[in-house]
Amino acid sequence: MPDETMGPVGLVLGSEATSTQEFHVVLHEDEYLQLDDLVVVRTLVPKIGEVTTYGIVVETAARYEGTSFESDTFRVAVAGTLPAEKSRTAVVQVVRVMPEMWIAPDSGQPVYRAVGEERERALYVDEMGDESGARALPVGLTRDDEPVWADVDFFDGTKGAHMSISGVSGVATKTSYALFFLRCLTSHPEILGKSAKNMRTLIFNVKGEDLMFLDKPNARFSDEHGAKWKTLGMEPKPFPSVSFWAPSRPKKGSEGIPQSSARLEGVEAFRWTPREFVDNGLLQFLFTDASDSRQQITWVAERVARQLSRWARDVAGEPGAVVLRDPAMLEDDGTPVVAREGDLVIRDLSDLVEAIGEHLEPESGAEPDPGWTGRVAGGTATAFMRRLYSSLSRIGQLISAGESRRIDRSREAVTVVDIHDLHDAAQRFVVGALIKEVHDEKEGKGRFPLSIIVLDELNKYAPREGWSPIRDTLIDIAQRGRSLGVLLIGAQQTASRIHPELLSNAALRVSGRLDSAEAERSEYGWMLPSTRARARLFKPGTMVLSQPAIPAPTVLTFPYPPWATRPEEVIEAGDPFEGV
Amino acid sequence: MKIAVQAWAPDYGSEVEIAWDQGRPEDLDVTAEGVGWKAVPAGKQNDLTWEEVLFIDGVRRTDARVFVTPEVGDRASAGVAVSVGVGAVSCDIAAGNGSPVRAARIVEAVVKRVVAVGGGGELALSAGPGLEYAALPVAGFAPEDLDRKVHDVMRDAEAVLAIELAAAAGSGRLVIVDGPLAKMSPGATAVIGMIKSHNATYLDEAENALVSELECGERTPFFYFGGPQRPRYSWYLRLCERDEDMHGWHGIVRCEVPAAHSVGTVSTLADASSCLLPRFASLPHWDARAPQNLVPIAGLEKHLRHLLGDRDLAYRMIRSAAARLSGGGEQVA
């Protein structure tokens, strides 16, 4: 039942025909409706009974009724000579009809604000979930600070997976919303059920240092912000379980010290040993530039990677280092070999490049080893080597022998990997290596526990045009992630520049402010025309969410984070100078 | 020779269609105001003592024509089903003066529906919800008789409303009725009739010359005429700038008040009219009867026509009601 104690806000307009898609409301003098408000109308249908129509306000209007000349406005409002009624109306898009009889609401019926249960029904909350439990996860607030829900079934892989977030940069909402959404997921284990168990999240800190303080309380967080979190049924707390990783410093003596300008304490250094590099087939991620795919270089890379995994042998006494031994000469029994005089022990990327060079560009001037080059033209092998050399300065710091410094994603619920200080090529290397790791780890193991990957600037990793090994992995995750249990929260400035598979497979789509030209593109066809027009004007913190469970996209805001997003917001546990 | 095209749209008749040979009323007195026969300048805003000015107007529409054959006898008579709307708009007395004012608002709007039947025929039609036509017997049989009777219904309703509104709030309201005053009731202190078009002249040629020369807001001195039935004071007033390309009577209205008023009161009312009415005048592109069809009155008429409802629907409902009545054998006296 509509809350009739509140009284209707207006009547279904009768001077224009209603339809099953849309109707207009003429408002009472002392009432108002604003965009995104939810309303409910009941119509008595002959032979059927009462049909309830739920709708969302998509436009509002006001005019002087009965005026026909522009100048009449002056006659009415300034001169006071022409009598005219001020009429205010709202356009309502139908979102639901109960029972499902597609019948237009009757003209003249009272229109009520949908509140409480009615509001939840307008937002299909009653349809989210089954006998085993409710699956409606609060994921934001409407303008009037009421919760908006998403059906978790469409994120965790039950019915759909992945989230795609678009919006212009600089408004800092894409990553913020992704984190807020993560916090919603982790704060409501009762809604997530078995999906919540051992769920692991991998986040790449691509820009700035925003994500390096997820575990620290925010000094600017106020009670007012807190109230909004409470509305969503969440304690406003920073992420409880986070590990932070930054690349190991390049200088020899600084091995094991994280290269992180934002934060020193609580950050661990990561890099791969040559052994891990070979075993995980990371060579391919040295060739992620779009131009690499055009020159058969990736083909050579595949060949070389296979040879490396056949030839590489551990070195006794040097953990992580390898030497290359021809498997035809010495059978690999898995035991470390002792380095001989003149052996090239591969301790870092430059050693590796040199070792590969011995086969592809022998110093003696002999022909390249066809076992390694696959008989490509000499020029291709040279191009391959040239690229390898050029990757030394960019990616070299990430490969070094010694104890393993792999990123341990199992340690905490959330793993933040800081790559913002790295060269573009190194960023792609890290992202590619880790995404492949997550992907391979889940392959053939069933959905649970779930792995979530949060990746900004998705257009860089899975562009619409061109090929790269990362793009392939991402497309595979997009397509099969539901069954793999790997869920992608991808963010990009422009949805039109990422591979369509990533968009079409994302069940939840979110958009912040859009560039006007971008908003016109078909990638945003899921928005209502009115929402599209408005997307150009969204303020930071305003997003529009589309989900399969609700036929109309919902405009929402999300509360200020209780975690710090920059050093000056951090509240430290104690005074560092205490006792000095 | 000078030819001027009349300003009103042809469908609305003519603002001036005077039968010059009709002759001067015998009791005409052009010295009533005692200021000499010359233009009187517009009244002053500061002299206005009312708070609001009300404009009253009516509209009528023929919904259907009927023909009534009685059970007994063969004197069939024609009739018309007519909807009449009468209402009032209230404007701030300062409206149109440039200062910020309260918006014009419709304070009264009533709809009456009648079936006028010639030969004293009494027929009431209940055509549907909101479409109740009251019986209006008319003595004669001529179409003009019916027309006049229906027109009287509207004029009477206007007059009643005017007196009611003017009396209700004492001196706070000045009432302008669109058209001649139907009731020359002396009780109503501040009611002015405003006649938009002219088909009779009351003055002689020399006196009429002054009308043609009036500038915007100027009026003639008021004059007395009307005989024992409708004794009144009247004056001519120009609502718009005089245009050399137009005929001399363009934008002229004639106002009248009951002769029961004292000369001093008439003078105040006449000055008020010349101060106020030009402000409410309409523009040629805005109204087909500009400037005489005042803006508030045009707005009111639009509203009233709207209240009369859909004409085609009324017509169909009357047809079915007539069929019901004929079938049911209901009597027409």
Interface residues (C-beta under 8 A of the other chain):
Chain A: G66 F69 S71 R75 V76 A77 V78 A79 G80 T81 L82 P83 A84
Chain B: V89 C91 D92 A94 A95 G96 P100 V101 R102 A103 A104 R105 I106 R279 F280 W286 L294 V295 P296 A298 G299 L300 K302 H303 H306
